[in-house]
Amino acid sequence: MLGIDSVEAARAAAQAIERRVREKAPDADIAGYAVQPMIVRKHAQELIMGMSRDPIFGPSILFGAGGTAVEVVNDTAVALPPLDDVLAGDLIAQTRIGRLLAGYRDRKPADRAAIVTALNGLSQMIVDFPCIAAVDINPLLADADGAVALDARIEIEPDAVEQAGPNPALAIRPYPAEWEKDLDASGVRYRIRPIKPADIALYPDFLARIEPDDVRLRFLAPRKTFPDEMLKRLTQLDYDRDMAFVALEADGGALAGVARLSCDPDRSKGEYALLVRSDLKGRGLGWALLEQIVAFAKAEGIGRVEGIVLAENQAMLRMCEEFGFSISHPADQPGLAFVALDLG
């Protein structure tokens, strides 16, 4: 509650604002006044978030050290939307101030989750509203108690106000949520959806439950290790060029299987790959994932789905045959079978 002196000061300030407005714009329709608290957070870091349009890459997101000295400090990084928790965290880590946010001396660590949420919110706004031409949020205060924007500017392109999302100017295709569905396989419920960068956290447990021979059949050679960079390539996709569907156990969210489709540049054909957890083979999960890949390819106008299978992988070859794939065994590549399904 404001004291008497504060009320009088607010009234005087409002009257002064009105006098200036009347001088500059006599016909202005003043609907009222907004009174906001002065935010004082002594140990908060001043950050900047923003969006601008690059002539080549389209909308891009900026993050870094903010405040009045933002141009002098020059500590910013840029990423392409859409973001998620992993990609937003990577963007923060690219800046020097990202290390300060972890805390030092008498400063507690900032609420990193709140900053990530703010970046994700900005990203989603860019995806949903193509009319946004620019965003400038500076400063965004962040400390152990969370994050709060003190000043924000959004520039709108009037001609695009009626345009619906997703934003067609994005260089990276947004997450295709319309391809999520539930599945019942042998009495067990699964959630099939496009892969997300955050799914990298599910891979160690998933791979630990794949028998070495199943790994060999999937990757056409023995493999004992999966470096972090490889897992990032498997989980961080541009959905316009590649697609991967994961099957997650409805109870607990463990990764049960993955189906992948890698397309050529003109998207006339795509190579598929499939891997189901060894303890879940023979329950119809592989068939459901392959069915999802083929349905996606048809919807995207991809004319052909093909793959390379070890000739000894009879279970995969039988499934392909039942699905309608043609199968060939080139004489010059013994041990391999080539499977193909024309969708045109």
N, C-alpha and C positions, 0 to 999 in steps of 0.2 A: 504494500500500500504506500502511496506517495504521501509525504507530509505536506502541510499547508504551503511552506516555502517552495517545495518542489512543484506543487500544482500551479502556483503563481508563475514560477519560472517557465513551466511548460506552456501556460496560457500566453505569456509574453512572447515566447519563441514562435508559437503558432500564429499570433497576430503579426509578428514581423515577417514570417514566411508569406502570409496572405498579402501584406502590403507590397512585397517585392513581386509576387505573382501578378497582382493587379497592375503594377507598373509595366511589367514586361508583356503580359497577355491579359488585357482587360476583359476579354470574353471567356476566359477560362472558367470551367465548371469545377469548383473545388468540392469534392465529395466528403472529405474528412482528412484526418491526420493519423499517422501511425507512430506510436511511441514504442521504441524498442530499448531493451536494457543495454548498457555498456558492458561488453564482454571483456573481462580482465582475467587472463590465464598466464601467470608470470612465467611458467616453465614450459609453455607450449612452443612447438616449432611452427614457424610460418611456412606454409606450403603453397604451391600453385597447381591448379589443374585447369586444363583448357582443351579446346578443340578448334582446329582450323582445317581448311580444305586445301590439300595439296593438288596441284594441277595434274599430277600423274597418278598418285595413290589415293586420291579422294580424302574423305574425312580421316584425320589423325588425332590422337590424344597426346597431350603434353602433360608431364608431371615433373615436379622438382621443388627446389627451394624457392619460396615466394617472399612476399613483403615488398617494401618500397625499393629494395636494392636488387630486385630480381634480375635486371639487365646487367648489373655489375658482377653479381655472384656467378651468373651463367652456369647454373647447376641444374640442368633439365635433361629429360630423356623423352623419347617419342615412341609410341606404339600404335599399331593399327587396330581399330575395333573390328569385331567384338572382343571384349575381354571376359575372363572369368577369374576365379581366385588365383589360379596358378599364373596366368599371364599378367594380372595386375601386380602380383608379388614380384614377378620378374622385372616389371617396369620400375617398381620402387627400388629394387636392388641395383639398378643401373645408375643410380644417382649417389652422390656423396652424402647428401642429407639422409638417404635411406639407412646409412650406417648409424647416423646420430639418433635416428628414431628408435634404435635398439636400447638407448639409454647410456648415460655416461656420468661419472662423478655423482652429483646430487640430483641428477635428472632421472626420473623413472622412465622405463620404456613407454613409448607412445602406444596407444591402442591400434596396433597394426590392422586388426580385423576391421576397425571402423574406417580406416583409410582405404582398404581394399573394397569395402562396401561402397564408399563414395565413388571410387573409380569405376566399379561395376555399374553403379547407377548412372554415371555420366555416359558410359558405353551404351547402356540399354536405351538411354534417351536418344542417342545418335542413331541407333538402329531403328527405333520406332518413329522418329520424326525427321523425315528427309528435308523439311523446311529449315532446319537449324543450320545456319551458315557459320557461326562461330560461337564459342563459349569461353569466358574468362572468369575463373573463380580464384580470387586472390585478395586477401590471404585465406587459406584454409588452415585454421588452427588445429593442431593435433597434440594431444598429451595423453597421460594415462587414463583420463576421464572420457576420452573419445575424440571426435573431430567435429568441428563446426565451421561453416562457411560464413565469413564476415561480409564479404562483398562478392557479387556475381553479376555478370553481364552476359546476356544471350542475344545474339543477332539472328533475326528471322528473315528468310527470303519470302516475301509476300506471295510471289507467284507459285510457290510450292506448298502453301499452307494446307491445301486440300489433298495433297498427295499422301497416300497411305504407305505405311511401312511394310516390309523392311526397306531400309534405305538402299536404292539401287546404285548409289555412288560408292558403296563400300568396296574396297579392294579385296576383302576377304568375306566370303559368304557367311551370313549369320548361322547360328546353330539351328538346324532344321527340326524343330520340335514336333512338327507334324508326323515325323517318322517314329515316334515313340508308340509302343504298344505293349500289352500284357500277353503272356503266353502260359499255357498250362501244358507241360510235357511230362508224361508219366506220373501225373499226380502232383508235380512240383510247380509252383508258380515262379515265373521269371518276368523281369522287365527288360524288353529289348528296346534299345535306343541308340542314336548315334553316339560315337565316342566323344569324350570331353578331355581336355588337357588334364583335369584333376584326376582322371582315371589312372594316371601313372602310379598313383599310390596303391592301386589294386593289383598291379602286375607282380610284385615280388611274391605274394602269397599264391597268386594264380600260377606262376611259372614253377613254384615249388611243388605244385600238385600235378605237374605234367611229367609223365614218364620220359626218360631220355629218348626212347625209340619214337615216341609221338613227336617230340621236338625235331628229331631227324626227319621224320616224314613230312612235317610242316615246312621246314627250312631247307629240305633236300640235302642236308649234311648235318653231322653232329654239331651241337653247339652247347657249351657249358655255361657261358656267361652272356649276360645281356647288359651292356654298358648303359649308363644313364642317358647318354646322348642318343642311343638307339631307341630307348623307350620314349624319349621325347619326340622322336620322329614318328613313332607309332601312334602317339596320342595327340599330337598337335598338328591337326590337318587343316588344309584349306578345303572346305566341303565342296567347292566348285570343281576341284580336280580329283580329289580322293574321298572315299567314304569308308568308314568302318562302323560296324554295329557291334555293340557289346550286349551280352545276355547276363543280367545280374540276378542273383537269387533274391526273390522278394523278401525272404526272411534273412536279414543280415546284410544284404547288399554285396555279397562276395561275387567276384567275377567268375562266370561259369564258361564262357565261350566268346570268341571274337570272329567275325567275318569281315573281310576287307576287300575293297574294290579300288584298283589303281587304274586311272584312265589315261589314254594317250592325249596329246594336246588338243586334238580336234574332237575328242570325246566320241569317236566312232566305235571304239572298243575299250574294254577294261579287263584287266587280269584280276581274278579273284584268288583269295587265300582263306583258309578256314582252320581254326584251332579250337577244340573243345577239351575241357579239363578231363584228364584220364579217367577219373572216377565217375564221370557222367556220360561216357560214351554209350551209344546204343539206346538212348532214351528219346531220340527224336529232336534233340537240341540242334545238332548239326544241320538237319534237314530244314528246320525253321529258320536258321540263320542264312542258309543258302537261298531259301525262298525270299527272305527279306532283301538280300542283295540283288536278286533277279528282278524283284518288283521295283526296287529303286532304279535299276538300270533302265527298265522299260519306261518308267515315269520321266526319266531324264533324257530320253531319246537316244540312249546308247545302243548301238545296233548289235553288239556282239559281246558276250561274256566268255572268257577263255581262261585256261589255267594249265599249269605244268604239274603233273603228279608222278611220283615214283611208281614204276610199274608194279612194284610189290605192294603198294597201298591199295589192296583189293577192296577194302571197305569204302574208300573214297570213290574208286572207279565204279563200284556197284551203285552208289548213291547218284553219281553223275549220269549213269546210264538210265536209271529209273526216272531221273529228272528230265531226260530228253537231250542230254549233251551227246554230241558225236565224240568218238574216241579214236585216236590214231596212235600208232607206235612207229615212229620214224626209224628206218633201218640204220641211219647214220648216228642215232642217239640212243643206243641200247640202254635199257633201264629206265627210260622216261616215257611217259604217255602224255599226249596233248589232248585236252578236252575243250570243246567249244559249243556254245549255245547261241544260235542266231535269233535275234529278237525283232528283226525288221518285218 
